């Protein structure tokens, strides 16, 4: 079991930056694959980025590639999403997620944090 709590969202102007944090409970955080997803009003939730349990492998949605960076600190049970060059279309609720294996769906989710990018 793992519980996830996101923080770091807020209001930022286009071109600005934010860093989202995801605090995880549990002693086995280092075994979990972590991901970030987002959901904009009226749209379905979409994948943003993912990182392997070791942190050596990352993946990004095309829409954020080159602007966002996912990372983790297993010693602190934390995952992060550094968001640079933000655009109004990045406005959404951002969710942190975890899963114990790359071959299954994410089955642990945080409550979400709002990111609003003004033009």
Backbone torsions as a table, in degrees:
resi	resn	phi	psi	omega
1	UNK	NA	142.8	175.7
2	UNK	-144.4	139.1	175.3
3	UNK	-112.2	140.1	-173.0
4	UNK	-123.3	136.3	178.3
5	UNK	-133.1	118.3	179.5
6	UNK	-90.2	154.8	173.9
7	UNK	-155.3	168.0	175.3
8	UNK	103.8	-4.0	178.3
9	UNK	-71.1	171.1	178.9
10	UNK	165.5	-166.0	179.9
11	UNK	-104.0	129.9	-178.8
12	UNK	-142.9	150.9	177.4
13	UNK	-79.2	155.0	176.7
14	UNK	-55.3	137.4	-176.9
15	UNK	92.6	-12.0	-179.2
16	UNK	-82.7	-174.3	-177.0
17	UNK	-132.7	153.1	171.9
18	UNK	-144.5	151.8	171.6
19	UNK	-121.8	119.3	175.8
20	UNK	-90.2	143.5	177.2
21	UNK	-120.8	149.7	177.5
22	UNK	-132.4	111.9	178.9
23	UNK	-94.1	128.7	-177.3
24	UNK	-115.0	139.9	174.8
25	UNK	-92.5	167.0	176.3
26	UNK	99.7	151.7	-175.5
27	UNK	-87.8	-5.4	-174.9
28	UNK	-112.1	26.6	-178.2
29	UNK	-54.3	-38.4	-175.4
30	UNK	-65.3	-11.6	179.5
31	UNK	-91.7	-9.3	-173.5
32	UNK	-95.5	140.9	168.1
33	UNK	-81.1	137.7	-176.0
34	UNK	-117.7	146.6	178.0
35	UNK	-142.2	159.6	171.2
36	UNK	-119.3	135.9	177.0
37	UNK	-129.0	165.5	176.2
38	UNK	-144.6	155.4	177.4
39	UNK	-139.2	117.5	177.2
40	UNK	-90.3	158.0	-179.6
41	UNK	-56.3	129.6	177.6
42	UNK	76.6	5.0	-179.5
43	UNK	-121.2	162.2	177.1
44	UNK	-77.7	156.5	176.1
45	UNK	-64.8	138.5	-178.6
46	UNK	-130.0	153.0	178.3
47	UNK	-70.7	139.9	176.9
48	UNK	-114.6	-54.8	-175.9
49	UNK	-160.2	159.1	178.5
50	UNK	-146.2	156.6	179.5
51	UNK	-143.5	141.0	-179.3
52	UNK	-71.7	169.9	-176.6
53	UNK	-61.2	-34.6	-179.8
54	UNK	-83.0	-18.8	-175.9
55	UNK	89.8	-0.1	-175.0
56	UNK	-81.4	-22.1	-177.1
57	UNK	-119.4	129.4	177.9
58	UNK	-129.2	158.6	177.6
59	UNK	-145.0	148.7	-176.8
60	UNK	-138.1	150.3	168.9
61	UNK	-69.2	148.1	-179.1
62	UNK	-58.2	-32.8	-175.8
63	UNK	-68.0	-18.2	-177.7
64	UNK	-118.7	-5.4	-176.1
65	UNK	-59.7	132.0	-178.6
66	UNK	89.0	-12.9	-179.9
67	UNK	-114.3	-35.5	-177.6
68	UNK	-107.2	149.0	176.1
69	UNK	-135.1	124.7	176.4
70	UNK	-96.7	142.6	178.3
71	UNK	-151.5	171.5	178.2
72	UNK	-150.2	155.6	174.9
73	UNK	-129.3	97.7	-175.4
74	UNK	-66.5	-26.2	178.4
75	UNK	-69.2	-25.9	-179.4
76	UNK	-106.7	2.2	-177.8
77	UNK	56.2	45.4	-176.6
78	UNK	-128.5	145.7	169.0
79	UNK	-125.6	152.1	-174.8
80	UNK	-135.6	156.5	170.9
81	UNK	-135.2	106.5	176.0
82	UNK	-86.3	121.5	-176.3
83	UNK	-116.9	116.0	179.1
84	UNK	-115.7	163.7	178.0
85	UNK	50.0	47.7	-175.1
86	UNK	-65.1	145.3	-179.6
87	UNK	-119.8	156.3	177.5
88	UNK	-55.3	-32.7	179.9
89	UNK	-71.8	-5.5	173.1
90	UNK	-83.1	-6.5	179.0
91	UNK	-60.8	125.9	-176.6
92	UNK	-179.3	170.5	166.0
93	UNK	-88.5	127.1	-177.9
94	UNK	-102.9	133.1	-177.5
95	UNK	-119.0	139.3	171.1
96	UNK	-94.6	141.6	-179.0
97	UNK	-139.9	156.6	-179.4
98	UNK	-139.7	151.5	173.5
99	UNK	-150.0	154.2	-173.8
100	UNK	-89.8	-7.1	-178.9
101	UNK	-149.2	144.4	178.6
102	UNK	-66.9	-16.9	-174.4
103	UNK	-94.4	4.8	179.4
104	UNK	-118.8	169.5	175.6
105	UNK	-75.0	156.0	174.0
106	UNK	-63.8	129.9	-176.1
107	UNK	-122.8	3.0	172.9
108	UNK	-127.0	133.0	-174.8
109	UNK	-135.2	145.6	171.7
110	UNK	-84.2	-177.8	-176.3
111	UNK	-86.7	-13.8	177.6
112	UNK	96.9	153.7	175.3
113	UNK	-137.4	135.8	-174.5
114	UNK	-81.5	131.4	172.0
115	UNK	-119.7	123.7	179.2
116	UNK	-123.9	124.2	-178.9
117	UNK	-112.9	118.1	-178.9
118	UNK	-93.0	148.7	-178.4
119	UNK	-90.2	NA	NA
